[in-house]
Amino acid sequence: MFFFIGLAVVFGAVLGGYVLAGGKMAPIIKAAPFEFIIIAGAAIGASLVGNSFDIFKAAMGGIGKCISGPKWKQEDYLNLIVLVGKLLAVMKKEGVVALEAHVENPDSSPIFGEFPKLAKDHGIVQMICDPLRLAIISQGNLDADAVDDIMKTAIKLHHHEAMRAPAALTTMAGSMPALGIVACVLGVVKTMGAIDQPPAVLGALIGAALVGTMLGVFLSYGMFEPFAGRLGQIVDEESQVYNVIHQMLVAQFKGHPQPVVIEAARACISHHNQPSFSEVFDSLRGG
């Protein structure tokens, strides 16, 4: 909702102010499609040159994320804590070897099966299973600090890779004003080819050329740079799921009691998504 409100304000302020000042929309409407092809096409092409296809696809898909917002909601964080909590309960009651079936085949695990949305996310499943696999191999002689370091490294790497998409959008936004100048120069070249025309025709051609400069700056600072900033915020928020897993597993491996494990998980979650302690405790107890 706020995404579209923001875009409406941007377009309304720029174009509305122009019209209120006595400007005519006809020249902009006539020139904008061709200038847009030059600017957006060159920006996309340059992004394909400068990034892998996966990063480019994530950057373009990130615009959709700006509309839909972060993937994980309060219910998902509660479910994640319960999922990890149930696995840790199995380890505590039945021994670490009992986790092997869940860790090696999470697709067939009844515990993972209770939470299909989380189980479909490869990153979450991997972040849960890899440290537990180490616990199984070590037969309980696991160094919690070593696991802590390993998980911090994994989270840092994942976050670094996820931030490549906002970086690609930022680079694209940065190129658009210059590409707008390119479009403008091409318009001037076209105008010079019609130098023998009357002033009214030349004025229209120059005006159309200047639309390229305006559009490049407008697309950059009014759209794509805000898209990149918003996508970065979403990446930061979505990474909280990995911190929840990290804190729960490390707290458990260090031998902390369940209330501390729960609070360690809750502390990683933004307040608007943070389930209450009683919700988490009751869900774990009920399971």
N, C-alpha and C positions, 0 to 999 in steps of 0.2 A: 504493500500500500504506500509506504513512505517513498519507495523507489519511484513510483509513478507520480506521486505528488511533487517530488523533487524535480523530475524531468519537466513536469508541467510548469513549475515555477521558473525554471531556467529558460524554456522556450517562451513563456509568457513575458518574462522580464525583458529578454533581448528583442524579440520580434514585436512585442507590444509597445515597448519603448520606441522602437524604430517607427512604427505606424503612428503613434501619438505625436511624434516629432514631424510628421508630414511625409514620411517615406512611403513609397509605393511597393507593394509586394510582388507585382508582376515581374520586374526584372530579376528578383531573387528566385522566384518560382521557375522562371524560364532557364536560368543559368545553373541553379543548384544541382540538378541531376547529373549534368556533365562534369561539374567540378567535383561532385561527390565520387563519381567513378574514378577520377584521377587520384584524388587524395586517399580515399578508403582502399582502392585497389592497390595503390603503391604501398600503403602502410601494411596491408595484409601480405603482399608479396615480400616486403622486407622482413616481416615477422617470420615468414616461412623460411627465408634464407638464414635468419639469425637464431632459429630455435629448432629443436627436434619436433617432429610431427606431434608427439605426445604432449609436449609443452604447449604447442600452438593450440591443439585441441582442448587442453585444459583451460587455456586462456579464453578461448571463445566460449567454452562451456561455462566459464566463470561468470560471464555476463548473465547467464540464466540463473546462476547462484545468487547474484546480486538481487534478483527479483524474488526468488524463493526464500532466501535467507539461509542460516545455518541448518545443517541436516539434523542435528541432534537436539531434541527437546527435553524438558524436565523428566518426562516419563522414560525416555531412553536412558538418561543418566541413572535413574532409579533402577531400571532393568539391568543396566551394566553392573552396578554394585551388587545386585542380587545374584546375577550370573557368576561373577567372580567369587562372591561369598559362598555360593553353593559348591563351587569347585574346591574352595578352601575347606569347607565343612567335610567334604568327602576325604580330603587329605588328612584332616584331623581325626576323623572317626575310623576310617578304614586303612589308613596308611598311604604313603605317597605313591606306592605302586598301583593303587586303585585308580589313580588319575590317568594311567597310561592309555586306556581305551578312549577316554575323552580327549586327550591331547593328540594322540596319533590319528584319530578319526573323528574330528569335531563334527563332520557332516552327519555322522550316525550317532552322535552323543545325545542322549535324551535331555541333558542339561542345556546344551547349546540349542537343541531343538525347541526349547520353551521360548527362545528369544530370536525368532527368525530374522528380524531386521538387523540385529547385531551380528548374528551368525553369517549373514551375507557379506559383511564387510571384512575383506581379507586382512586389512591392517589391524583391526581389532582382534580377530582370531589369532593372528600371528603374535601380537603383543602379549596375549594371554598364554598361548601354548608354549612359546619358546622358553620363557623362564621356568614354567612348570616342568617342561621336558628336562631342563637342567636339574631340577629337584629330584626327578625320578632317577636320572643317571647317577646322581651323587648319593642316592639312598639316604637322604636326610643330612648329609655332611656338607651342606651348601653354605658358602660364605655370603651372607646377606649384603655386605658392602660391595662385593664383586658383582652381584646381580644388580644392585643399585647403579653401579657405574655402567654396566652393559645396557640397562634399560634407558638410562639418560642419553647414552650415545645413540641408541636406536631412535628415540623420540626426536633428538636434535636432527638426525639425518632425515627423518620423515618430514619434519617441519621445514627443513631447508629445501627439500624437493617440492613440497606443496607450495612454497612461496615463489617458485619459479614462474608460476602462472600469473600472479599479480605483477611480478617484475616484467614479464613479457608485455602485459597491458600498459604498464608505465612507460616502457620503451616505445611502444606504439603511439601512445599519447604524446610523448616528447617529439616524435617525428612529424606529427601532423601539421604544426604551424609551418615548418620548413616546406613540407609538401604542398601546403596551401600557397606558399610563395611560388613554388614550381608551377602550380595551376594558374596562378596570376600571371606569371611571366609568359606562359603559353598563350594566355588570353591577350597579352600585350602584343605578342608576335602576330597573332591573328588580326589584331587591330591595325598594326603597321601594314599588313597586306591590303587593308582597305582604306589607306590614308587619303585616297582621292574622293572618299565619300563625304557627304555633307556632315556638319557638326552634330546633328541629331543622331545620325547613324553611328558616328565615332563615339559619342557620349554613351550610347547603349552598349557598344562593344567594350569600352573601358569599364563601365559599371559591371558588366558581366565578368570581366577579368578580376575585378576587386572582390567579387563574391567568393572567389577561390581563397583569398587571404582570410576573409572573414570566416569562411566555413572551416578552414584548417584550424584556426584558433578556437573557434566555437566547439568543434568536435573534441579537441584536445582537452581544454580546461573546463568545458561544460558537461562532457560526457565521459570520455575514456579515462581521464585521470581520476575522476570520482569513482568510476567502475573499479579501477585498480585498487584504490584505497579501501573501498568497501569489501572487495574480494580478500584483501589482506586481513581485514577484521574478521571475516568469516573463517578463514584458515586458522587464525589464532584461536577463535572460539571452538572450532571443531577439534582442535588438537587437545582440548581438555579431556577428551575421552581416554587418551593415552596416559595422561598424568594420573587419572583416576586408577587405571590398572596398575601403573607403576607404584603409586603410593600404597595401594592395598596389598600387593604382593610383597613388597619390601617390608611393610609393617608386619605382615604375617611371618615372613622368614626371620624377622628379628625377635619374634616371640611376643609381640604386643597383644594385649587382650582385645576382644572383638570391638568394644566401644572405641578404642583408639584406632583400630583398622577402619571403622566406619567414618570416624571424624577425619582421618587422613584423606579418605576418598572425597568427602564432602568439601573439604577445604580447597580442592582443585577446581571446583565448579563455580561459575559466575552465579551471583545471587538470584538472578531471574530464572535460572535453570536448576537451582540447588534444591534437591528434595530435603525435607526436614529430617532430623535425626530419628524422630519417632516413626516416620514413614519407612525409612530404611530398616530400622530395627524390627518393626512389626512385619515387614515383608520377608526379612531373613528368618525370623522366628516362625512365621507362618509356613515358609518353605521347608 
